[in-house]
Amino acid sequence: MLFAAETFLPYLTEALGDITEPRAIRAKTVEIVGKARADAIDDIAAGFMSHPRAARETVRAIASLTDATVTAIHHVATTILHPLPSPTDAERLAVLAIGGYGRAEMAPQSDVDLLFLTPWKIRGWTESVVESMLYMLWDLKMKIGQATRTVDDCIRLGAEDMTIRTSLLEHRLVCGHAHTAETLRDRLWSELFDNSIPEFIEAKLAERAERHRRQGGQRYVLEPNVKEGKGGLRDLQTLYWIAKYIHRVDRAVELVDLGFFTREEHLTFWQAEDFLWAVRCHLHLIAGRSADQLTFDMQVAVAGRMGYRDRGGRRAVEIFMQDYFLHATRVGELTRVFLVALEARHLYRAPIINRLFQRRRRLRPGFRMDRGRLSFTDEREFLSDPLNVLRLFEEGLRTGILIHPEAMRAVTSNLDMIDDGMRSNPEGVRIFLDLLLKHGNPERALRRMNELGVLAAFIPEFAPVVAMMQFNVYHHYTVDEHLIQCVVALADIERGAEGEDLPVVTGIMAGKVNRRVIYLAVLLHDIGKGRSEDHSILGARIARRICTRFGLPADEIETIEWLIRNHLLMSDVAQKRDIADPRVLRDFAKAVKTKKRLDLLLVLTVCDIRGVGPGTWNNWKAMLLRRLHSEATAALENGLEEINREQRTGEGKRSLRHLLSARGWEPRAIKAELSRHYDSYWTGLPTDTQFVFAEMLAGLDGDDFRIDLHPDHDRDATRAAFVLADHPGLFSRLAGALALVGANIVDARTYTTRDGFATAVFWLQDSDGHPYSADRLPRLRKMIQRTLRGEIVARDELAGRDKPRKRERAFRFPTHIIFDNEGSDVYTVIEVDTRDRPGLLYDLTRTLADNHIQIASAVIATFGAQVVDTFYVKDMFGLKLHQAQKRESLEKKLRQAIKDGAERAERAGG
């Protein structure tokens, strides 16, 4: 329990009675107060865990404990260390709490901000008291922020510095002379606050905007800052500061009587504040220090402490973060409501960012402009027809005028108007589809409808994915935000804004395409997420239900359903399979069936990847998808029987013959080069790479090896070609050497010539997903040489680099290994899906080599901290892995290699 002044101070005085030496008095004080404080903190923490999602009592208890601590220290300093029986007026010292401490809201590791206040000039006694207090507080390991000022100092500095002014706004007397504190309070309002209300409001809102910009500007960031982030505690505190500055309120509930909030809105404020404080307190208790960033590892720990559990195919941490983001969204809504109230009082004027320089369209009946924003003419009339809710957003999109917050408030208060009748009303469906299709980029309308709950009310199936976090490093946004970002990407493509970077999909959208089908498929493609069932299959069923309710024609419903069920197909084939293999292409073309579906699937795939987050899309993925689309188009138009190895082998040889001839090669040398390679070589490599190998092989003796490193910015990758004498395990050694120099492999091919040379080519990126720099070639060459000579053992060198980052350890990546003998006519396809680390590919390929498995090609697809490594292999006799026993044995060894590598990394790292 907290120690009360009336009993604790006499006890403390008695305990110090026989001690005369000041240092000993301070030490004994720290010992006694420190023990009492530690016991009280344990009690507070235990009490908090009995209600782990509500922190209001806890933050106030910590502030009260801090009061008791400061009061005890002040008592010792003023009555024992520096007694002053008859202080002069100038020595009437008041100790004030300021900032969050002044508000009596403190997390376990919050700073203690103190103001030592004197009526006027600071005397020697005051300085001695302050110095003694600070020494004892520091010895108690408290983080003290402090200033010693006169009342005049406070008024002057508050006028000059907005941070100081804000901290003074929340001052509260802890101990000392109350009259001194009252003087400051009276003078602050009469001389400073009352005369500068618009200035303060503008400064606080500008500070808020800058804070959001620093935190990334998004409410749904992967690792939000619970204090400073958008929708965090500081946003709520900003509202409180402004209200206190204007009306001297002491509690948020007073905002109801003042007309800023309704009772329901205050309840929302109260619940959001309580939840956010709980999160912050848990962060401090887990970290043992001040910590406000909800990093991935902290999210898991906080969710556990707050009592969240795995449910319905979702992890506890995902359910927790969904609650977090919903509260953050409501904080944004409260801010809008609050600013409208300020505008109505003429204390604040929102910046007009509408289309000032364009001729404004005339508003339709029932709508009007209110201070530059769109509102309704009459609220009762507006609410008499539920369709007006959708019409409001359509009118905002049609005219380009932002919707007035009062109109938004009316919408959120009456969401129950959107019932089953409205959801299937043909006019309502028409308005919604027009919002999506007829006014350019629908982003603003969709985002605002989502924030206000309209989207989930009109399409109830959308509600489960609102603020739904996907707990991995790959997805940057919640599911609903990802879907809106995908629609934004589609609108940009259709507008021609990405024509240079995305010529194929831009051409598709400019042609004869069913816009309703593709926009609905993009908007709904992930609507099945968050359940235990495959989200593509479930999402397709949900989309069929929605589209049937919308009254769409049967053929459109079928196409949308097919697109959503198969929305990962093209991405998976392009990124996880060797599309040079004729069987892969043939199976893909069979699955797609028509050119129309192929085109729509490409558009959906591009939007899906571009909507994941910044930096996810790159030229390598663009190249893979363009190539797959091009070859599948040819297959669908010319017939699947045209896709066979014999034809491709002939085409490959012809292309290289023409290129070598054009480059001046002698006919005899050309014939020798064309007969040097096995058939698989001609189907798996582009002609320009085959030409590079031809040049490198010319005149090569058995002991030498050659490297060609060529950055290809059009593909966002560097091609690294190696030619050297073939020997077992070569692929693994090369992979290890490349990992040691920081190169990430995204694709690889290895072949053996008839005269015993290996021709291996890797496509590399650096850690940022850009081409591996050519100026690093000397280091790479040296590393390859040392690795091949056995001077460096890649397994040992990589161990220290393999340790997963602390913030990524919370992610679960169960290992999945698939053997597929049907996916290729010639090879067994082995797909390994697991947690990524620099030495993983080396460990896997070394295991394959140790078991006499020949690797023809490897395709590597990385999704944040997860990787899918796909190998096209044969056994030592050149056959597929037909025996189940052999496959099972190899799978066990691959799993063991993954486990051993991870454990080795942990040991090396710790």
N, C-alpha and C positions, 0 to 999 in steps of 0.2 A: 504493500500500500504506500501511497504518497506520504511523505513526512510533513506534518502540519506545523506551522510556525509557532503556534501557541505552546506546543509541547516540545518541539525539537530545539528551538532556540535556547530555552533555559537549560536543556540537557547539554547542548553544545557549550554554552557558557561555563557550566559547572565542570565539564571535561577539560576545559582549557584553563581552569582557575589557577593551577599551580605552575603553569608554564610562563616564563617571562621573556625568553629570547624570541624575537619576531620570527626568525626562520623556523624555529621549532613550533611556534603557534600556527604558522601557515601549514607546515607539514602535518600536524595533528588534525587541523581542520580538514585538509584534503583527505586524510585517512577516514575520518568519521563521515564526512559528507559523501565521499566516494562510495563507501559501503552502503549507506542508506540509499544512495542514488542507484547503485547496481541492483539492489533488492527491488526497488520500485520499478526499474526498467524490466526486470524479469517478470514481475507481476503484470505490468502493462502488456508485455509480449504474450504472456499466457492468456490474458483476457482477450487479446486480439484474436488469437487462434480459436476462441470459442465462437466468434462471429467474423470469419476471415474475409467476408466480402463487404463489410461495413466498417469504415475506419473513423467515423466522426468522433466517437468516444476516445479512440486511441490518439488521434492527433491533438485533441484537447488535453488528454491526460499527459502527453509528453510536454506540451506547453506549460501545464500546471507544475509538472515536476521541475522544469527549467526555472519557472518562477520561484519555486521553493529553494532550488539550488542557489540562484542569484541572490535571493533574500538572505539566506544563511551566510553566504560569503560577504555580502554587504554588512550584515550584522557584526561579523568578526572584524571587518576592516574599520568600521566606524565606532564600535564600542570597546574593542579590545586592543587592536593595533594602533589606532589613531583616534582615541577618545577626544571629543570636543564638547564639553558640557554646555557651552553657550555660543553656538555658531552665529556669526554675523549674517546679515541678509545675503551677502555674496556667497556664503558657504552653504546655502540651503540646496544641497545637491539632490537631484532626482535621477533615478535610474530608470530609463524607459526602454521598453521593447519596441523595436521597429521592424518593418518588413513583414514577412510571414509570421515571425515570432510575435510581432505586435498584433497580428490578427488572431493569435492564439491557435495557430494551425502549424504543427510541426511533425515531420516524419522523423523516424528514429535517429537519422544521421544529418538532420538539417543543421545549417549554420545558426548560431545564436547571435543575432544582430542587436547590439546595445548602443544606446545613446546616453552618455553621462552629461546631464544638463544642469547648468548653473544659471542663476538669474542674470548675472553679468560677469565681469572679469573673473577668469579662472585663477584661484589662489593656490598657494603651495599645499595647503591641507587637502584640497580637492585632488590635486595631482598625486599626492601620496596615497589617498584612498583608492583612486582609480588604478594606480600601479599595483597595489597590494591585491586588489580584487582580480585584476587580469592575471597576475602570477598564479593565484590559486585556481582560477577557472582553466587556465592552460594546463596546470598540473592535473586537473581532473580530465584532461584529454578532450575538452570541449572545443569546438571550432568557433572561435569568437570573431565576429566582425564588430568593430567598435569605433566610436568617435566621441570626443569630448568637446562640447560646444556650449556657447551661451545662447540665450533665446534670440538675441540679435543675429548671431552667426547663422542660426537655423533659418531665419527669415531671409537673410541675404543669400545664402547658398541655395536655398530652395528656389528662389527666384531665378538663379543662374543655371541650375542643373536639374533636369527633369527626373533623373534617377533618385537624387536626394529628396526632391519634392514628393515623389511617390512613396518613398520609405517613411517620410514624415507624416504622410496622410494616415498611415496605420499605426501611429505611435500609441503606446499604452503604458501607463505607470506600473512598474513592478514593485519598487520600494523607494524610500526616500521621501522628499518633501512634495506633497501633492500640489501645493500652491504653485510651485515652479512649473509643474506639468500643465496645470490649468492655464497659466499665463501663456504658455506656448500654444496650447489649443486655441484659445481665444484669438491670439494675434495671427495664427496661421490662416484662419478663415477670414478674419476681417481685413487683414493686410495683403493676403496673397491669394488664397483659393477663390474667394468670392469674385475677385476681379479678373480671373484668368480661366474661366470655365471653357470657352471654345478652344483656347490654346492647349489646354490639358487634354481635352477630348481628341483633338487632331494629333497631338504627340503620341498619345497612347495607341490610337488606331494605326498610325504610321509605324510605330514600334512593333505592333502586332503583325502588320503586313511584312515587315522586314524579318521578323522572327520566323514566320511561315516560309519565307523565301529561303532562309538559311537551312530550314529543316526539310526542304525539298518541295514545298508548295502543295503537297498532296496529303489528304487526310488518311489515305490508305497506303502508307509506306510500310515496307517489310518489317522494319525495326523502329517503331515509333518512339518518340521521346514523350513520356507521360506528362512531363512538366512543360516543356517548351513547344511541343509539336502542335500541329493543327488539330483543334478539338481537344486539346489537353488542358491541364489545370490552369495554366497561365491565361488562357482565353477566358475562362470563367472569372478569374481574378481581375482581368481587365474590365469586365462588366461591373464588378463590385467596386473597383477603384473609381470608375467614372461616376457611378451612383453615389458613392460616399463623398466624392468631391463636390457634387452638385447639392445633395440633400443630407449629407452627414449621416447616412444610414450605417447601422452597426451590424445588421444581419440581412441576408439576401431576401428573407421573407417580407421585409418592408417594401420590396419592389412591387409587390402585389397591390398594396394599398396606394402606392404612388402611381399605379396604372401602367407600369412597364411590362408586367407579366400577368397572365391569368393564373389562377390557383394550379391548374394543370401544368402550365409552363414552369411554375416555381417547383412543382414536384419533380419535373424532368431535370431542372437545375440541381435540385437536392440529390436526386439519385445518381446523376452523372458525377457530381462532385464527390459523393460518398464512395462510388466505385473507383474513381481515379485515385483518390487518396489511399484506398485499400491497396491498389496496385503499387503505388509509390512506396507505401510502408513495407510491403513484402519485398520489394526490390532492395530497400535499405537493409532489412533484416537478413536477407540472403547474402548480400555483398559484404555486409559489415562495414560499409562506408556509404557515402552519398552516391547514389546511382539512379539515374532517371531514364536511361535508355533501355527499352524492352528488347534486348538482343535475343537471338533465337534460343540460346541456352537458358536465358532468364525467363522467356515465355513459358517454357516447359515447367520450370521450377515454380513460377508464380501460379500457373494454372493448377498445379498439384496442391500448393498451399491453400488456394482459394476453394478447393473442394471439387474441381471439375474432374469428370471421369470420361473415358472413351465411351462413345454411344453411337449406335446405328451406322457403323462403318466410318465414323469420324473420330479423330484423336481429340483428347481432352483439350490440348493446346489450341486446336482449331476452333472448338466451341468457345473457349475463353476469348480468343482474339476476335471472333465474330461479335461477342458481347462488347468488347472494347471498342471496336469500330462503330458499332451502333450508337454507343454513348458519345463517341467523338462526333458523329454526324448530328446528333441532337444538340450538341454544344454549338455547332454551326448554325442550326435553326434558331436557337436562343439568341445568338449574336445578331442575326437578321432582325428578329422581333425587337430587340433592344434598340438597335439603330433607328428603326422606324419610329419608336417612341421618342428618341432624341430629335429626329427630324420634325416630328409633330410639335415639339416644344421650341423649334427653331434654334436648337443648340448645336446642330450638326447638319451639314449638307453633303449628301453622298456625291461623289464625283460622277459626272454624266459621261458615260462611255458608250452611249448609243451612237447611232449613225448620224452624227452632226452635219456631215457634209453631203449627205444624200437626200434626195427628195423623199420625204416620209410618205408611206402609203396611208390612205385614209382608213381609219379604224372602222371595223364592222359594228353594227348596232349592238348595244349592251356593254361596250368597252370604252374606256376613256384614258387619257393621259393624266397621271398624278405625279407632279414634280419630276417629269421626264421618264416615268416608268408606267408600265401597262397595268391598269386595274379595271374593275367592273364599274358600271354606272350605278347600279343599285344592288347591294349584297343580297337582299331577300329575293329579288328577281333572278340573280345569278344562281342562287342555291335552289331555285325552284325546278331546275332542269339539270340532272346529273351530267348530261353531255357537255354542259358549259365548262366543266372541269377540263375536259380534253380540248374544247374550243379555246380556252385561255392559253394553253401551251401552243396550239396551232397558230393563234393570232400573234403570239410573241415571236414565233419562228418566221411567220409570213412577213411581219413588219420589221423584224430586227430589233424590237424594243424589249428591254429587260422587264421581267414581271415584278410588280411592286410587292414588297414583303407582306403588306397587309392582305393582298390577294392570296399569297402563298399561305398565310396564316389561316385564312378562311378555308382553303383547300384541305390543309392538314387536319383542321378541326371537324371536317365533314366527309372523311374518307368512306364512312359507312354508306354514303349515297351510291358508291360504286358497287352495285350488286350483280347477281347473276344475269338479271334482265339487261343491264347496261353492257355487260361483258359480251353478250351475243347480239346486241343491237346492231343492225347493219350500218346505221349512221355512225355509231360509236366506233365500229371497226373501220369504216371509211376514214374517219378523222384520224384514227391512230395510224393507219397505213399511209395517209397523206403526210402525217408528221414525219414518218420514216422515209418517204420517197419523193415528196414534191417541193421541198423548200431548201434544197442544197444540203449542207451538212446538218444532220439532225442531232449532233452531239449535245448542244446546249439544252434542247428540250428533253432528251433522254436522261441526261444527268440530273436536271432539276426535278423531273418526274420521279426519278429513282430516289433522290434525297428526300423528297416530300412524301414518299410512300405510294404515289399514284401508280407507278409502273407495277408494283407488286399487288396493288388493289385491282387493277384492270387485268393483269395476267397473274393470278394467284400462284401459278406454278413457278413464277420468278422469285417469290418471297424467300424460299430457302437459300438461294444463292446470294441474297443481299448481304453485303459485308462479310461474306464467307471467305476466310483466309485459306490459302493452299500452303500447307507448311512445308515449303521447300525453297531452295535458293533460286530456282529457275523462274517461278512466277513472281513478278514484281507487284502485282495488284491482286485485290480481292476478285472473286469470280465475276460479280456484277460490273466492277470497274473494267475488268479485262474484256467483257462482252461489249461494253460501250467503246472502249479503245479500238476494238476490232471493227465496229461500225464506222468509227472515225477514219480508220485506215481505208475502208472500202469507199467512203465518200471522197477521200483524197484521191484514190485511184481513179474513180469515175470522173472526177473533175479534171483529170489530166495532170495533177500536181506532181505525180511520180513517174511521168512518161519516160524520162531519161533513164531512171534506175529500174523501172518495172515495165518494159515495153510490151511484154506478152500479155499480162493481165490488163494493162491499160487498153490494149487493142481489143481484148475480149469484151471489156465493159463498154467500149465505144461501138461495138457491133450489136447484133440482134441477140440480146440476152434478156431473160425474164428478170427484171429488177426486183419484183416483189419476192420471187423465190430466193434470190441470193441475199437480199437484205434480211429476210426473216431467218434464213439458215445461219447467217453470220450472227444475228442477235441472239439466237436460241441454241447455238451449237453446244454450249457447256451447261445447259439448264439442268442436266441430270447429275451434276456433281454433288459430292457430299453424302452419297448413299453407298451401301455396301455393293450394290449391283454396278456392273460396267456402265460408266456414265454415258458412253456413246449409244449403247442399246437402250438404256432407260430414257436418255434425252430424246432419242428418235420417237419413242412411244409418246412422251410428253408433248413433243412438237406436233405430232399427228393430232393429239387431242385439242391443242390450241388452234391449229389451222382449221380443223373441222368446225370448231366453235366460230371461227372467223368466216366460215362459209366459202373457203377457197375451193377452186375446182379440184377434182380428184387427182388429175395428173400433176398439178403443182404440189399438192400434199405429198404425193408419192416421191417427188423429186426432193423436196425439203427433208422428208424422213430419211431417204437414202443418203443425202449429203451429211446429215447429222450422224447417222449410224457409221458412216465411213469417213468422218472428218479427219481422222488421224492416218488414214490409209496412205495417202500420197506422201505425207511427211515421213512416215515410217519407212516406206519403200525407198524414198530418196536418200534418207539419212542413215538407215540401218542395213541396207542391202546393197549388193554390187550390181548397179543397173547396167553394167556392161555384160552381165550374164543373160543370155537370151531367155532362159526360163523365167527369170525374175520379171522381165519385161512382158513376156507372154501372159503370165499369171495376172499381172497388174491390168493389162489391157482386157483380159477376160472379165475381171471383177468390175471394171468401169463400164464396159459394153458400148457406150456411145460417145461421140465427140462432144455433144452438148454437156453430158455429165462430167467429162474430163475437164472441159473449160471451167465449169462452175466449181468443181472440186479444187482446181488450181487457185482460183480466186479466193475461195474459202481458206485454203491452206496458207496462202500468203498473208491474208488478213489475220489469221490465227497466230502465226509466228510473230508478225509485226506488232500484235496487240499484247504480247507477253511482257514487254518492257524495253527500255532503252538498251541498245547494244545487242539484242538477241538476234535480230536479222542481220545477215552479212552477205557478201557477194558469193561466198562458198555455198551457202544454202540456196541462194538465187540461181547459181549455176546448176546445182543438182536438180532443182525443180524444173528449170527451163529444159534441161536435157531430158528428163523423164517425160515431160509434157510433149516435147518434140518427137521423141522416139515412139511414145504411145500413140500420138496422132498418126504417125506414118504407119504404125501397125494396124490401127483401126481403119485407115483409109485403104491400105494395100493388101490387108489380109494377114492374119496371124501366122499363116504358113510361111510367110516371107522371113519370119524371125528364126533363123537357124544358124548354127555355128559355121557350117560350110560356106554359106553365103557371106557371113561376116569375115571369115578368114580370107576369102578371096578379095573382098573390098579393102581389108586392111593392107594386104600385100600390094594391091594396085595403087593405093594412096601413097604408100611409102616409096614404091618404084618411081612414081611421077615426081615426088619431092626430091629423091636422091638424084634423079636424072637432071632435074632443074638446077640442082646445086653442083653439077659437074662431075658426078661420080662416073667411073668407068663401068660399062655393062657387066664386065666380069666381076667387079667388086659388088655391084648391085645384086647379081645372082647369088654370090656367096652370102651376102647379108640376109637375103630373103630365105635362103635354105638353112640358115644358122639356128632358127628359132622353131619351137614347137607350136602347134596350132593355137593353144590357149593365149599365147603372146599377142596374136593378131586381133583378138576380140576384146582384150582387156585394157588396151592403152590407146590414147589419142595419137594421131600420126606425128605431131610435133615432138612428143616424148620419145616415140620410136626413133625419130631422126637423131635426137640427142644421144640415145644409146648407141646408134650406129656409129656416130662420130667418136664416142668414148671407147667403143670396142676396137676401133681401128688401131692396129699396131700394139695392142696391149699384151704384155707378157704375163706369165702365170703368177709372179710374185707381187705385181703392182696392183694398186687400186686407184680408181679415179672417182672424183666427186664433181657434180655440177649442181650449183645452187642458184635457183632462178626465182626471185620474187615475182609473183603474179597478182598485181593489185586488182585485176578484174575478178579474181576468184577469192581475194582476201586470204591467200595462202602462198607459201613458198614451196616450189617443187624441188625436192632434194633427190637427185638421181645418183646411184652408186653402181659401179661395175667392178667386180673383183672375183677371184677364184671362189667357186661355191664350196661350202662345207656345212655340216649339220649345225643347227642353232644360229645360223647367220642372222636371220630375221630378228631373233631375240637380242643378239648382241647390238645390232644396229638400233633397235628400239631403246635399249638401255642407254647407249651413248647419246641418243637424241634427247632422252629424258634428262640426262645429266647436264646438258647445256640449256635446259629450260625450254625445249621445243615441244609443243603439243601436237601429236600426230592426229590428223583428221581422216586420212585415207592412206592406204599403202598397197602396193602390188610387188610381188617378187616372182621372178621367172628364172629358169635355168636354160642356158643355151646348149645346143647339142655338143659343143666342145668344152663344156664344164665351167663356164662363167655364170655368175649370178648377176642378173640385172634387177636391181631393187629400186623402187621409186616410192618416196614418201611425200605427202603434202602436209606442210607444217604451218602452225601458227604460233605466235608468242602468247603470253599469259593474258593479253588483252584482246585476243581474237583477231590480230592483224598478221600480215605476212612476216615470217621469221626473217630478220634483217640479214642482208648479204654481207654486211661488214662483220658479222659474227662467224663467217666462214672459217677463218684461220683457227679459231678455238674449236669449232666443230670438227674440222679435219684432224686436229691434234687429238681430240677426245676419241674419235673413231679409231685412229691408229693405236692409241694406248689400250683401248678396249679390245681390239682384235688381237693385239699382241699379248693380252692377258695381264698387262701392267695394272689395270683397274678392273675390279670386280663390281659391276654395276649394282648387283644386289646389295652389297655392303654400303656403297656410296649413296644409294638412293634412300636407305633406311631413315636417315635423319631428316629427309625432306618429305617423307610420306605421312608424317603425323597430321591428322585432320585438325583444322583450325578449331579452337575452343567453341566459337560461336556456331560451328556447323556440326558439332558432335550430337546435338539433340535430334538431328534428322535420322529417321529410320530408313535404311535402304537394304531391305532383305535381298539376298543374292538369288537371282533366277538364272538358270542355265537351260537352254533349249537346244536340242539336236534336231535338225531338219534334213531329211534325205530327199524330200520332194521339192524343195525350193530351188534346186539346181540340177541340171541334167548330169553334171560331171562331178560336182563336189558335195560333201556334207557341209551344211551350214551350222556353225556353232555360235549361238548368241549368248553373251554373258552380260547380265544387267546387275550392276552393283554400285557401291560407293566409289567415287573416283579418288585417285591419288596418283602422284607422279610416277611411281614405280609399278603401277598395276599392269600396264600392257607388257612390260618386261617380264613380270612374274608369270603372266598367262602364257606368253609365247615361249618362255623357257620351259614351262611345264609341258606344253605341246611338243616341243623339240625333244625333251627327255623321253617322251613316250612315242617317238618316231612318227610324229604327225607332221606332214608337209603343209605349210601355209602358202596358199596361192595368193590370197588377198585378204586385207583386213579393212573394215569400215568402222570408224569410231564416231559415235554421236554422243555429245556431252550436253546434259541438261542440268546446269547448276553444279551441285555436288554429286550428281548421279551420272553414270556413264553406261552406254550400251556398246560393247565391243563385239563385232561380228566377224567371224573368221570363215573363209572358204577353204576347206582342207581335204586332203586325201591321206590314206595310210601309207606305209612305207612301200607298198606294192602298187601304189597309184590308184587305189580303189576307194569307194565311199566306205564309211564306217557302218557296215550293215549289221554287225553283231551287237545285240542289245547288251550283252555282258561287257563288251569292250567300251561301249558308250557309258555305261554305268560306272565302270572303273575310272574312266577318264573324267567323268563329272566329279567324282569324289576327290580326285587329285587336284582338279581346278579349284574346287571349294577349299581344299586344304591350303593351296597356294595363296588364295585370297586371305584366308584367316591368318596364316603364318606371316604374310607381308604386313597385315594390319598390326599384329602383335609386335613384330620387329620394329615397326615405326613407333609404336607407343613406348617401347623400351628405349629406343634411340632418342626420343623426344623428352623423356622424363627420367 
